[in-house]
């Protein structure tokens, strides 16, 4: 299925929602474009670490989960040199 896009006076295009869904990208994601011979290009999502991917990175199985209040208490104690 061919999808036709219009180029604006500023040289920009808007990718339609169906294209974004096909690529699996959402607002804020980045895209990589490879320029190929014959005036062609290849468009693909830039895979990397999104902000969401860092959540839980420091989690250790078997350790208790702390509330934000407990985390703040530990941080304050650390800054005060108590721990």
C-alpha angles and dihedrals in degrees: 000000000000119000118200119212127191122229114223125222087262091057094253131134130199117222112223120240092251090057092049091048091050090053092045094234131140134194110299095026119120131231130212119216123197115199109221133191120277095039092293130133138193119222122197138158115268104241115209141110113317121196089256091058093068095061109107094011091127095043115127119198113242096024121113119256114241128218119232088253091056091047090051091050092051091047092049091048090049093051089048090053093243096123 
